[in-house]
Amino acid sequence: MTHPATTAATAPQGVSLTLDGVTYRYGRGHAGLGPLSLQVNAGEFLCVVGPSGSGKSTLLSLLAGFLRPQVGEIRLGETAVRGPDPRLTLVQQEAALFPWRTVAGNVAFGLERQRLPRAGRDARVEDTLRLVGLGGYGPRRVHELSGGQRQRVSLARALAVQPQLLLLDEPFSALDDRTRTALSDELLGIWWSQKVTVVFVTHNLEEALALGQRVVALRGGEVVLDGAARELNVGRLRETLEG
């Protein structure tokens, strides 16, 4: 797959992410997260795994600024996260596209608030669509797309604003194995070309090891394993998560 040099050249570099003693609890008898301290280097691809209730969704909500830590602090670079931050974007399991907009209109949504000139915005949209393998799809409607294509549009919408941190919440879990593998390969290519920092949450241990440079395992809201993906295997991850 060919990545547009103009997009890669103009995109900002990834940003470091720091969680310092972060805790968030929902109340008595309910799951939460922390205390958790974690450092993600700029440009790193981190995968987070764990069973349901382990704190993965809470972690993403905290990183995205939808929740604020009850204790501790989250920083992007040297700046504390106090709410949604324009330097990061989130791709969720469901594409959640606007059916009344074209593919290009969906990708341009975040750019409209940046007040780019129309020509620059259109060029950014087309560059980003080519980046995810959908060059020429701009005029199409959402209902004309397959599930994998919809998720590519969702990824393009997130990338078009040129984030420094990309959060992904099990974005390929609803797709068939072939499409999932293809999109995983494309995501790795995009990460390599864009130098963006990635936090990828998944239940799939094989996926985490195939994609991540580093894997963090959560259980009961705490980190129970943090290691380089090349030094781990599915058996060790499963044993750790099962306790």
MARSELUM-756801 format. One line per 5 residues: number of its first residue (from 1); their letters; for each residue z, x, y of N, C-alpha, C. Coordinates in Angstrom, 1 decimal. Layout:
// MARSELUM-756801
NUM = A = Z,X,Y,Z,X,Y,Z,X,Y | ... $
// end
This chain:
// MARSELUM-756801
1 = MTHPA = 0.0,0.8,-1.2,0.0,0.0,0.0,0.0,0.9,1.2 | -0.8,0.6,2.2,-0.9,1.3,3.4,-0.1,0.7,4.5 | 0.8,1.6,5.1,1.7,1.1,6.2,1.1,1.4,7.5 | 1.1,0.5,8.5,0.5,0.8,9.8,1.3,1.9,10.5 | 0.6,2.9,10.9,1.2,4.1,11.5,1.8,3.7,12.9 $
6 = TTAAT = 1.2,2.7,13.6,1.7,2.3,14.9,3.1,1.7,14.8 | 3.3,0.9,13.7,4.6,0.2,13.5,5.6,1.2,13.2 | 5.3,2.1,12.3,6.3,3.2,11.9,6.7,4.1,13.0 | 5.6,4.4,13.8,5.9,5.4,14.9,6.7,4.8,16.0 | 6.6,3.5,16.3,7.3,2.9,17.4,8.7,2.3,17.0 $
11 = APQGV = 9.0,2.1,15.7,10.2,1.5,15.3,11.4,2.4,15.6 | 12.5,1.9,16.0,13.7,2.8,16.2,14.2,3.2,14.9 | 15.0,4.3,14.9,15.5,4.9,13.7,16.7,4.0,13.2 | 17.1,4.2,12.0,18.3,3.4,11.5,19.5,3.9,12.1 | 20.5,3.0,12.1,21.8,3.3,12.7,22.9,3.4,11.6 $
16 = SLTLD = 23.9,4.2,11.9,25.0,4.3,11.0,25.9,3.1,11.1 | 26.6,2.8,10.0,27.5,1.6,9.9,28.8,2.1,9.4 | 29.9,1.7,10.0,31.2,2.1,9.7,32.1,0.8,9.6 | 32.8,0.7,8.4,33.9,-0.3,8.3,35.2,0.4,8.1 | 36.1,0.1,9.1,37.3,0.9,9.2,38.5,-0.1,8.9 $
21 = GVTYR = 39.0,-0.1,7.7,40.1,-1.0,7.3,39.9,-2.5,7.5 | 38.6,-2.9,7.2,38.3,-4.3,7.5,38.9,-5.2,6.5 | 39.5,-6.3,7.0,40.1,-7.3,6.1,39.7,-8.7,6.7 | 39.3,-9.6,5.7,39.1,-11.0,6.1,39.5,-11.9,4.9 | 40.5,-12.7,5.2,41.0,-13.6,4.1,40.9,-15.1,4.5 $
26 = YGRGH = 40.5,-15.9,3.6,40.3,-17.3,3.9,41.5,-18.2,3.8 | 42.6,-17.7,3.2,43.8,-18.5,3.1,44.4,-18.3,1.7 | 45.5,-18.9,1.5,46.2,-18.8,0.2,45.4,-19.3,-0.9 | 45.3,-18.4,-1.9,44.5,-18.8,-3.1,43.0,-18.7,-3.0 | 42.5,-18.2,-1.9,41.1,-18.1,-1.7,40.7,-16.7,-1.6 $
31 = AGLGP = 39.5,-16.4,-2.1,39.0,-15.0,-2.0,38.7,-14.6,-0.6 | 38.6,-13.3,-0.5,38.2,-12.7,0.8,37.8,-11.3,0.6 | 38.1,-10.5,1.6,37.6,-9.1,1.5,38.6,-8.2,2.1 | 38.8,-7.0,1.5,39.6,-5.9,2.1,41.0,-5.8,1.6 | 41.6,-4.8,2.2,41.1,-3.9,3.2,40.0,-3.0,2.7 $
36 = LSLQV = 39.0,-2.8,3.5,37.8,-2.1,3.1,37.4,-1.1,4.1 | 37.2,0.2,3.7,36.7,1.2,4.6,35.5,1.8,3.9 | 34.4,1.9,4.7,33.1,2.3,4.1,32.3,2.9,5.2 | 31.5,4.0,4.9,30.6,4.6,5.8,29.2,4.6,5.2 | 28.3,4.0,6.0,26.9,4.0,5.6,26.1,4.9,6.6 $
41 = NAGEF = 25.4,5.9,6.1,24.7,6.8,7.0,23.5,6.2,7.6 | 23.0,6.6,8.7,21.8,6.2,9.3,20.6,6.4,8.4 | 19.8,5.4,8.1,18.7,5.5,7.3,19.0,5.4,5.8 | 20.2,5.2,5.4,20.6,5.1,4.0,20.2,3.7,3.4 | 19.9,3.7,2.1,19.7,2.4,1.4,20.9,2.2,0.5 $
46 = LCVVG = 21.7,1.3,0.9,22.9,1.0,0.1,22.8,-0.4,-0.6 | 23.1,-0.4,-1.9,23.1,-1.7,-2.6,24.6,-2.0,-2.9 | 24.9,-3.3,-2.8,26.3,-3.8,-3.0,26.2,-4.8,-4.2 | 27.0,-4.6,-5.2,27.0,-5.5,-6.4,28.4,-6.0,-6.6 | 28.4,-7.1,-7.4,29.7,-7.7,-7.7,29.5,-9.1,-8.2 $
51 = PSGSG = 30.5,-9.6,-8.9,30.4,-11.0,-9.4,30.6,-12.0,-8.3 | 30.4,-13.3,-8.6,30.7,-14.3,-7.6,32.2,-14.2,-7.2 | 32.5,-14.4,-5.9,33.8,-14.3,-5.5,34.4,-12.9,-5.2 | 33.5,-11.9,-5.3,33.9,-10.5,-5.1,34.0,-10.1,-3.7 | 33.4,-10.9,-2.8,33.4,-10.6,-1.4,32.1,-10.2,-0.8 $
56 = KSTLL = 31.0,-10.3,-1.6,29.7,-9.8,-1.1,29.2,-10.7,0.1 | 29.3,-12.0,0.0,28.9,-12.9,1.0,29.7,-12.7,2.3 | 31.0,-12.6,2.1,31.9,-12.3,3.2,31.6,-11.0,3.9 | 31.3,-10.0,3.1,30.9,-8.7,3.7,29.6,-8.9,4.6 | 28.6,-9.5,4.1,27.4,-9.7,4.9,27.6,-10.5,6.1 $
61 = SLLAG = 28.5,-11.6,6.0,28.8,-12.4,7.2,29.5,-11.6,8.3 | 30.3,-10.7,7.8,31.0,-9.8,8.8,30.1,-8.8,9.4 | 29.2,-8.2,8.6,28.2,-7.2,9.1,27.3,-7.9,10.1 | 26.9,-9.1,9.8,25.9,-9.9,10.6,26.6,-10.4,11.9 | 27.9,-10.3,12.0,28.6,-10.8,13.2,28.9,-12.3,13.1 $
66 = FLRPQ = 28.7,-13.0,12.0,29.0,-14.4,11.9,30.5,-14.6,11.7 | 31.2,-13.6,11.2,32.6,-13.6,11.1,33.2,-12.3,11.8 | 34.4,-12.4,12.2,35.0,-11.2,12.8,36.2,-10.8,12.0 | 36.4,-9.5,11.8,37.5,-9.0,10.9,38.8,-9.5,11.5 | 39.7,-9.9,10.6,41.1,-10.2,11.0,41.9,-9.0,11.3 $
71 = VGEIR = 41.5,-7.9,10.5,42.1,-6.6,10.7,41.0,-5.6,10.6 | 41.1,-4.5,11.4,40.1,-3.5,11.3,38.9,-3.7,12.2 | 37.9,-2.8,12.0,36.7,-2.8,12.9,35.5,-2.4,12.2 | 34.4,-3.0,12.6,33.0,-2.7,12.2,32.3,-2.1,13.3 | 31.6,-0.9,13.1,30.8,-0.3,14.2,29.4,0.0,13.7 $
76 = LGETA = 28.5,-0.3,14.6,27.1,0.2,14.5,26.9,1.4,15.4 | 26.7,2.5,14.8,26.8,3.7,15.6,28.2,3.9,16.2 | 28.3,3.9,17.5,29.6,4.0,18.1,30.1,2.7,18.7 | 29.3,1.7,18.5,29.6,0.4,19.2,30.2,-0.6,18.2 | 31.4,-1.2,18.5,32.0,-2.2,17.7,31.2,-3.5,17.6 $
81 = VRGPD = 31.1,-4.1,16.4,30.4,-5.3,16.2,31.3,-6.5,16.6 | 30.9,-7.3,17.7,31.7,-8.4,18.1,31.1,-9.7,17.9 | 29.9,-9.7,17.3,29.1,-10.9,17.1,27.7,-10.5,16.7 | 26.8,-11.5,16.5,25.4,-11.1,16.2,24.9,-10.0,17.1 | 24.3,-9.0,16.5,23.8,-7.8,17.3,22.3,-7.7,17.1 $
86 = PRLTL = 21.6,-7.5,18.2,20.1,-7.4,18.2,19.6,-6.2,17.4 | 20.5,-5.3,17.1,20.0,-4.1,16.3,20.0,-4.4,14.8 | 20.4,-5.6,14.4,20.4,-5.9,12.9,19.7,-7.2,12.7 | 19.1,-7.4,11.5,18.6,-8.7,11.1,19.0,-8.9,9.6 | 19.0,-10.2,9.3,19.5,-10.6,7.9,18.3,-11.4,7.3 $
91 = VQQEA = 18.0,-11.0,6.0,17.1,-11.7,5.2,17.9,-12.4,4.0 | 17.8,-13.7,3.9,18.6,-14.4,2.9,17.8,-14.8,1.7 | 18.5,-15.3,0.7,17.8,-15.7,-0.6,16.7,-16.7,-0.4 | 16.9,-17.7,0.4,15.9,-18.6,0.8,15.2,-18.2,2.0 | 13.8,-18.3,2.0,13.1,-17.8,3.1,13.4,-18.6,4.4 $
96 = ALFPW = 13.7,-19.9,4.4,14.1,-20.7,5.5,13.1,-20.5,6.7 | 11.8,-20.8,6.4,10.8,-20.7,7.4,10.6,-22.0,8.1 | 10.0,-22.0,9.2,9.7,-23.2,10.0,8.4,-23.8,9.5 | 8.4,-25.0,8.8,7.2,-25.5,8.3,6.1,-25.9,9.3 | 6.6,-26.2,10.5,5.7,-26.7,11.6,5.0,-25.5,12.3 $
101 = RTVAG = 5.4,-24.3,11.9,4.8,-23.1,12.5,3.8,-22.4,11.5 | 2.9,-21.7,12.0,2.0,-20.9,11.2,2.8,-19.7,10.7 | 2.2,-18.9,9.8,2.8,-17.7,9.4,3.1,-16.8,10.6 | 2.1,-16.6,11.4,2.2,-15.8,12.6,3.3,-16.3,13.5 | 3.4,-17.6,13.7,4.4,-18.2,14.5,5.8,-18.0,14.0 $
106 = NVAFG = 6.0,-18.0,12.6,7.3,-17.7,12.0,7.7,-16.2,12.3 | 6.7,-15.3,12.1,7.0,-13.9,12.3,7.3,-13.6,13.8 | 6.7,-14.3,14.7,6.8,-14.1,16.1,8.1,-14.7,16.7 | 8.8,-15.5,15.9,10.0,-16.3,16.4,11.0,-15.4,17.1 | 11.4,-14.3,16.4,12.4,-13.4,17.1,11.9,-12.6,18.3 $
111 = LERQR = 10.6,-12.4,18.3,10.0,-11.7,19.4,9.9,-12.5,20.6 | 9.9,-13.8,20.5,9.8,-14.6,21.7,11.0,-14.4,22.7 | 12.1,-14.1,22.1,13.3,-13.8,23.0,13.2,-12.4,23.6 | 12.3,-11.5,23.1,12.2,-10.2,23.7,11.2,-10.2,24.9 | 10.6,-11.3,25.1,9.6,-11.5,26.2,8.6,-10.4,26.3 $
116 = LPRAG = 8.0,-10.0,25.1,6.9,-9.1,25.1,5.7,-9.8,25.6 | 4.8,-9.0,26.3,3.5,-9.6,26.6,2.8,-10.2,25.4 | 2.0,-11.2,25.6,1.4,-11.9,24.5,0.6,-11.0,23.6 | -0.2,-10.1,24.2,-1.0,-9.2,23.4,-0.2,-8.2,22.6 | 0.9,-7.7,23.2,1.8,-6.8,22.4,2.5,-7.6,21.3 $
121 = RDARV = 2.9,-8.8,21.6,3.5,-9.6,20.5,2.6,-9.9,19.4 | 1.4,-10.3,19.7,0.4,-10.6,18.6,0.1,-9.4,17.8 | 0.0,-8.2,18.4,-0.3,-7.0,17.7,0.9,-6.6,16.8 | 2.1,-6.8,17.3,3.3,-6.5,16.5,3.4,-7.4,15.3 | 3.0,-8.7,15.5,3.0,-9.7,14.4,2.0,-9.2,13.3 $
126 = EDTLR = 0.8,-8.9,13.7,-0.2,-8.6,12.7,0.1,-7.2,12.0 | 0.6,-6.3,12.8,1.1,-5.0,12.2,2.1,-5.2,11.1 | 3.1,-6.1,11.4,4.2,-6.4,10.5,3.7,-7.2,9.3 | 2.8,-8.1,9.5,2.2,-8.8,8.3,1.5,-7.8,7.4 | 0.8,-6.9,8.0,0.1,-5.9,7.1,1.1,-5.0,6.4 $
131 = LVGLG = 2.2,-4.8,7.0,3.3,-4.0,6.4,3.8,-4.6,5.1 | 3.9,-5.9,5.1,4.4,-6.6,3.9,3.3,-7.2,3.0 | 2.1,-6.7,3.3,1.0,-7.1,2.4,0.4,-8.4,2.7 | 0.5,-8.9,3.9,0.0,-10.2,4.3,-1.0,-10.2,5.5 | -1.7,-9.1,5.6,-2.6,-8.9,6.7,-3.7,-10.1,6.6 $
136 = GYGPR = -3.9,-10.7,7.7,-4.9,-11.8,7.8,-4.3,-13.2,7.5 | -3.0,-13.2,7.1,-2.4,-14.5,6.7,-1.8,-15.3,7.9 | -1.9,-14.7,9.1,-1.3,-15.3,10.3,-1.6,-16.7,10.5 | -2.8,-17.2,10.4,-3.1,-18.6,10.7,-2.7,-19.6,9.6 | -2.2,-19.1,8.5,-1.9,-20.0,7.4,-0.6,-20.8,7.7 $
141 = RVHEL = -0.4,-21.9,6.9,0.8,-22.7,7.0,1.7,-22.4,5.9 | 3.0,-22.6,6.1,4.0,-22.3,5.1,3.7,-22.9,3.7 | 3.2,-24.2,3.7,3.0,-24.9,2.5,1.9,-24.3,1.6 | 1.1,-23.5,2.2,0.0,-22.8,1.5,0.4,-21.6,0.8 | 1.6,-21.1,0.9,2.1,-19.9,0.4,2.8,-20.0,-0.9 $
146 = SGGQR = 2.8,-19.0,-1.7,3.6,-18.9,-2.9,5.0,-18.5,-2.5 | 6.0,-18.6,-3.5,7.3,-18.2,-3.2,7.4,-16.8,-2.8 | 6.7,-15.9,-3.4,6.7,-14.5,-3.1,6.1,-14.2,-1.7 | 5.1,-15.0,-1.3,4.5,-14.8,0.0,5.5,-15.3,1.1 | 6.2,-16.4,0.8,7.2,-16.9,1.8,8.2,-15.9,2.0 $
151 = QRVSL = 8.7,-15.2,1.0,9.7,-14.2,1.1,9.2,-13.0,1.9 | 7.9,-12.7,1.7,7.3,-11.6,2.5,7.3,-12.0,4.0 | 7.0,-13.3,4.3,7.0,-13.7,5.7,8.4,-13.6,6.2 | 9.4,-14.0,5.5,10.8,-13.9,5.9,11.2,-12.4,6.2 | 10.7,-11.5,5.3,10.9,-10.1,5.6,10.2,-9.6,6.8 $
156 = ARALA = 9.0,-10.1,7.0,8.2,-9.7,8.2,8.9,-10.2,9.4 | 9.4,-11.4,9.4,10.1,-11.9,10.6,11.3,-11.0,11.0 | 12.0,-10.5,9.9,13.2,-9.7,10.2,12.7,-8.3,10.7 | 11.6,-7.8,10.2,11.2,-6.4,10.6,10.5,-6.4,11.9 | 9.9,-7.6,12.3,9.1,-7.6,13.6,9.9,-7.2,14.8 $
161 = VQPQL = 11.2,-7.5,14.8,12.1,-7.2,15.9,12.5,-5.7,15.9 | 12.1,-5.0,14.9,12.3,-3.6,14.7,13.8,-3.3,14.7 | 14.5,-3.8,13.7,16.0,-3.6,13.6,16.3,-2.2,13.2 | 17.5,-1.8,13.5,18.0,-0.5,13.0,18.8,-0.7,11.7 | 19.3,-1.9,11.5,20.0,-2.2,10.2,19.4,-3.5,9.7 $
166 = LLLDE = 19.0,-3.4,8.4,18.4,-4.6,7.7,19.4,-5.0,6.6 | 19.9,-6.3,6.7,20.8,-6.8,5.7,20.0,-7.8,4.8 | 20.1,-7.6,3.5,19.4,-8.5,2.6,20.3,-9.1,1.6 | 20.3,-10.4,1.5,21.3,-11.2,0.7,20.5,-11.7,-0.5 | 20.4,-11.0,-1.6,19.7,-11.3,-2.8,18.4,-12.0,-2.5 $
171 = PFSAL = 17.5,-11.3,-1.8,16.3,-11.9,-1.3,15.2,-12.2,-2.4 | 15.4,-11.6,-3.6,14.3,-11.7,-4.6,14.9,-12.5,-5.8 | 16.1,-13.0,-5.8,16.7,-13.6,-7.0,16.0,-14.9,-7.5 | 15.3,-15.6,-6.6,14.7,-16.8,-7.0,13.2,-16.6,-7.4 | 12.8,-15.4,-7.5,11.4,-15.1,-7.8,11.2,-14.7,-9.3 $
176 = DDRTR = 10.0,-14.9,-9.8,9.7,-14.4,-11.2,9.8,-12.9,-11.2 | 9.9,-12.3,-12.4,10.1,-10.9,-12.6,8.9,-10.1,-12.0 | 7.7,-10.5,-12.2,6.6,-9.8,-11.7,6.6,-9.7,-10.2 | 6.8,-10.9,-9.5,6.8,-10.9,-8.1,8.0,-10.1,-7.6 | 9.1,-10.2,-8.2,10.3,-9.5,-7.8,10.1,-8.0,-7.9 $
181 = TALSD = 9.5,-7.5,-8.9,9.2,-6.1,-9.0,8.2,-5.6,-7.9 | 7.2,-6.4,-7.7,6.2,-6.1,-6.6,6.9,-6.0,-5.3 | 7.7,-7.0,-4.9,8.4,-7.0,-3.6,9.4,-5.9,-3.5 | 10.1,-5.5,-4.6,11.0,-4.4,-4.6,10.3,-3.1,-4.3 | 9.1,-2.9,-4.9,8.4,-1.7,-4.6,7.9,-1.7,-3.1 $
186 = ELLGI = 7.5,-2.8,-2.6,7.1,-2.9,-1.2,8.3,-2.6,-0.3 | 9.4,-3.2,-0.6,10.6,-3.0,0.2,10.9,-1.5,0.3 | 10.9,-0.8,-0.8,11.1,0.7,-0.8,10.1,1.4,0.1 | 8.9,1.0,0.0,7.8,1.6,0.9,8.1,1.3,2.3 | 8.5,0.1,2.7,8.9,-0.2,4.0,10.1,0.6,4.5 $
191 = WWSQK = 11.1,0.6,3.7,12.3,1.4,4.1,11.9,2.9,4.3 | 11.1,3.4,3.5,10.7,4.8,3.7,9.9,5.0,5.0 | 9.0,4.1,5.3,8.2,4.3,6.5,8.9,3.9,7.8 | 9.9,3.0,7.7,10.5,2.5,8.9,11.8,3.3,9.2 | 12.4,4.0,8.2,13.6,4.7,8.4,14.8,3.8,8.8 $
196 = VTVVF = 14.7,2.6,8.5,15.8,1.6,8.8,17.0,1.8,7.8 | 18.2,1.5,8.3,19.3,1.5,7.4,19.3,0.1,6.7 | 19.5,0.1,5.4,19.5,-1.1,4.5,20.8,-1.3,3.8 | 21.3,-2.5,3.9,22.4,-3.0,3.0,21.8,-4.1,2.2 | 21.7,-4.0,0.9,21.1,-4.9,0.0,22.1,-5.4,-1.0 $
201 = VTHNL = 22.4,-6.7,-1.0,23.4,-7.3,-1.8,22.7,-8.0,-3.0 | 23.1,-7.8,-4.2,22.5,-8.4,-5.4,23.5,-8.5,-6.5 | 23.3,-9.5,-7.4,24.0,-9.6,-8.7,23.4,-8.7,-9.7 | 22.1,-8.4,-9.5,21.3,-7.7,-10.6,21.6,-6.2,-10.6 | 22.3,-5.7,-11.6,22.6,-4.3,-11.6,21.4,-3.4,-11.8 $
206 = EEALA = 20.4,-3.8,-12.6,19.2,-3.0,-12.7,18.5,-2.9,-11.4 | 18.5,-3.9,-10.6,17.8,-3.9,-9.3,18.5,-3.0,-8.4 | 19.9,-3.0,-8.4,20.6,-2.1,-7.5,20.4,-0.7,-7.8 | 20.3,-0.3,-9.1,20.1,1.1,-9.4,18.7,1.5,-9.1 | 17.7,0.6,-9.3,16.3,0.9,-9.0,16.0,1.1,-7.5 $
211 = LGQRV = 16.7,0.3,-6.7,16.4,0.3,-5.2,17.3,1.3,-4.4 | 18.6,1.3,-4.7,19.5,1.9,-3.8,19.6,3.4,-4.0 | 19.9,4.1,-2.9,20.3,5.5,-3.0,21.7,5.6,-3.5 | 22.5,4.6,-3.1,23.9,4.5,-3.3,24.3,3.1,-3.7 | 25.2,3.0,-4.6,25.7,1.6,-5.0,27.2,1.5,-4.8 $
216 = VALRG = 27.6,0.4,-4.2,29.0,0.1,-4.1,29.3,-1.2,-4.9 | 30.3,-1.2,-5.7,30.7,-2.3,-6.5,32.0,-2.9,-6.0 | 31.9,-4.2,-5.8,33.1,-5.0,-5.3,33.7,-5.8,-6.4 | 35.0,-5.9,-6.4,35.7,-6.8,-7.3,37.0,-7.2,-6.6 | 37.2,-8.5,-6.5,38.4,-9.0,-5.8,38.5,-8.6,-4.4 $
221 = GEVVL = 37.4,-8.4,-3.7,37.3,-8.1,-2.3,37.6,-6.6,-2.0 | 37.6,-5.8,-3.0,37.8,-4.3,-2.8,36.7,-3.5,-3.5 | 36.5,-2.3,-3.0,35.6,-1.4,-3.6,36.2,-0.8,-4.8 | 35.5,-1.0,-6.0,36.0,-0.4,-7.2,35.1,0.7,-7.7 | 34.0,0.9,-7.1,33.1,2.0,-7.4,32.2,2.3,-6.2 $
226 = DGAAR = 31.9,3.5,-5.9,31.0,3.9,-4.9,30.4,5.2,-5.3 | 29.1,5.2,-5.6,28.5,6.4,-6.1,27.0,6.4,-5.9 | 26.4,7.6,-6.1,24.9,7.8,-6.0,24.3,7.1,-7.2 | 23.2,6.3,-6.9,22.6,5.5,-7.9,22.1,6.4,-9.1 | 21.6,7.6,-8.8,21.1,8.4,-9.8,22.1,8.9,-10.8 $
231 = ELNVG = 23.4,8.8,-10.4,24.5,9.2,-11.3,25.2,8.1,-12.0 | 24.6,6.8,-11.9,25.2,5.7,-12.5,24.3,5.1,-13.5 | 24.8,4.1,-14.3,24.0,3.4,-15.2,24.5,2.0,-15.3 | 23.7,1.1,-15.9,24.1,-0.3,-16.0,25.5,-0.5,-16.7 | 25.6,0.3,-17.8,26.8,0.1,-18.6,28.1,0.5,-17.8 $
236 = RLRET = 28.0,1.5,-17.1,29.2,1.9,-16.3,29.5,0.9,-15.2 | 28.4,0.4,-14.5,28.6,-0.6,-13.5,29.2,-1.9,-14.1 | 28.7,-2.3,-15.2,29.2,-3.6,-15.9,30.7,-3.4,-16.3 | 31.0,-2.3,-16.9,32.4,-2.0,-17.3,33.3,-2.0,-16.1 | 32.9,-1.4,-15.0,33.7,-1.4,-13.8,34.0,-2.7,-13.3 $
241 = LEG = 32.9,-3.6,-13.2,33.0,-4.9,-12.6,33.8,-5.8,-13.5 | 33.8,-5.6,-14.8,34.5,-6.5,-15.7,36.0,-6.0,-15.8 | 36.3,-4.8,-15.3,37.7,-4.4,-15.2,38.2,-4.1,-16.6 $
// end
